[in-house]
Amino acid sequence: MGKMPNSADLAALENAGGILSLIATGAASSRAELLQASGLSRVTVTQRLNALMACGLVRETERTLPSGGRPTRMLAVNAAAGFMLVANIGETHIHLAAMDLTPAVIVERTLPFDIESGPEATLVQMAEAFALLASEAGKNDAPLLGISLSLPTPVDFKRGRVVGPSVLPGWDEFDIIGRLHDRFVVPVYVENDVNLMTIYEYRRNFPAADDILFVKIGTGIGSGMIAGGRIFRGAQGAAGDIGHIQFPSPDAPLCRCGKFGCVEARAAGWAIARDLSARGFVAETARDVIDLVEQQKPEAIMLLRAAGRTIGEAVSDAVSILNPSLIVVGGTLARGGDFLLSGIRELVYQRCLPLATRDLSIVLSGSREDSAIFGAAYLLLDDVFSPARIEALMKRFLKMKSEPRYLDAG
């Protein structure tokens, strides 16, 4: 994290949180922009910026900005100034990683997961794995900034708790944040996986599109929304649950949620696998469906096309309400490409007004990595470096600099 700062650097560092927040959030990336955004004097900005650089929190990059004279180097948070612990809890495995502030993976591991094991045993197992990852990632005395979790279930983000029936039995209202905070004494974030995948698509792939609808189509179906450059969660974090929009009919299929006629019961991976099994194929999961599609089985292709049209009905309603500029389709079934996408496009353009679709793009996600992991990292970084949280972060950096033996992870 850089050389040991002198007393003058430490004194300047105490008040440098605002400067660090401007750089970390992208509000300012040069000295001139810092002067304009902060409203501080040139001397004050220089002192605080020098302190941040001396402590290894900020660095000059190789990229330059035109300045009317000699190009000026852009400023950025030093990726090695700290690290995060993130995890994506799936239905059969847990992917855990320690990540730097880029964010990029430093070290990672995967654990088997039994959804019947419950939150207590699962979080104990995760905490042990996190401790090992933290030991490796924090070798250079970099502090642990926080922990961020992705869950395959509805989450009340404000409270960090699973709400209502889900694929994780026993997790409803369990104090996830409290358990992990007691062990690691850092901020802890808990969010739904689809929202995190949405954040990833926005930050990594489509940063210029401030109004995005991301649709995940895999074992289940869900969506996330970026509105005006911010994730939209709704009052209790239930926004985007398009998989349980109901289309009643005399033969409406039973959904996993206990209701009849849900989009998921007609078009999700498990529902298509159910219909393929009834036709004599061996299929249980969304991956099995895609395997059959890739083998050019006509029945699998037919059902995937029909699923696209069903999903298109739900998506068209969302387009009429939200008016996004971009729809990104991801998840396991997205590997079916145009077999899936053509049905979605057909219904959206058929049912929505021309004004809503005039500049609308509907594309497949190009991501092949664990996007929920990276979305969890972006979520954490955006919060801990925000103006509201930066002072708490600076206190932790100062404590570590003044007490070199201080450790964030217990």
Summary of the structure (lengths in Angstrom):
residues: 410
radius of gyration: 23.5
end to end distance: 20.1
largest distance: 76.3
contacts: 1419
relative contact order: 0.12
helix: 45%
strand: 20%
